[in-house]
Amino acid sequence: MIHTGKTLLSEQQFDELAQRLSNWGRWGADDETGTLHFLTPETITSAARLVREGRPVSLALDMAVNPAANNPRPVRHLVYRNGDAPSGAYGDYVSLDPHGSSITHIDAFSHMYYQGKGYNDRPIAHIGVAGAKYNSFKPLTNGISGRGVLLDLPRAAGKPYFEANEVATAEAVQQALQDAKLTIASGDILILRTGKNARFAAKGITATAAGLSGLSIECAEWVHASEIAAIISDCAIDPQPSEVTGVRIPWHMLTLVMWGMPIVDNADVEALAATCAELGRWEFFLTIAPLRLQGGTGAPVNPLAIF
């Protein structure tokens, strides 16, 4: 069910796949919404009916302020005192780089480009130090809400977590769906658990660049055909080393550039997995509220699953 470090596609084969599954022009030449079109009033109201226990669960990591193997650019958080009078206030100053391996963040479509173009055939010349003119957080102004479904891949494989470099094949995904008695529907928000944070807790945090578990590129056609609205993962979807020769993070190229699909990296889904196992259901109402950072390529988020 799991292979390790296996090359599946050449760069040319990946390009053929990317072009064949492209969403460019699907919703018009000026579209910046992408797969969030699959979130309709009907899918959102149907998802809201999954709230039965009134039990929220966060999917975000604490913001890491100390350097670590997976956190070379820690969050800088300073608290200041405003005034010297007996009565006053304290405030906060925060600076951060949302991308990387330590902060739970959402990627805007402008975060990635493939062969010199961004989502929907946008030239990358529109992105500069002042921000991105297109494909930023405009479509996310009202957040993302819908039916969340958790694929607990290690649980379906009978283990607590995947090791670094372990790759979940299409067979492993189908096993996880079968175990959870789930059927993916248009507009679903897919949450992938590889158990990265459980592995860190058991073995300690190690550098992540050389090895990450993730989803096999052989699942690309299934993800695209399923009309999934967004993907959240406890890693970054892409296994390392890459399964595609010459393309380091092919899933980021497909989701953000070719499909216009928002993705959330570095989520903490351990509490979610435990709650799903306790309640015996792996579907729930899920909401994500990104910062209204116009021109941004990414922002920290705190996704909430509500049972």
Secondary structure, 3 states (H helix, E strand, C coil): CEEECCCCECHHHHHHHHHHCCCCECCECCCCCHHHHHCCHHHHHHHHCCCCCCCEEECCCCCCCCCECCECCCCEEEEEEECCCCCCEEEEEEECCCCCCCCCEEECHHHCCECCEEHHHEEHHHEECCEECCCCCHHHCCCEEEEEEEEEHHHHCCCCCCCCCEEECHHHHHHHHHHCCCCCCCCCEEEEECCHHHHHHHHCCCCCCCCECEECHHHHHHHHHCCCCEEEECCCCCCECCCECCCCCHHHHHHHHHHCCCEEECCCCHHHHHHHHHHCCCEEEEEECCCCCCCCCEEECCCEEEC
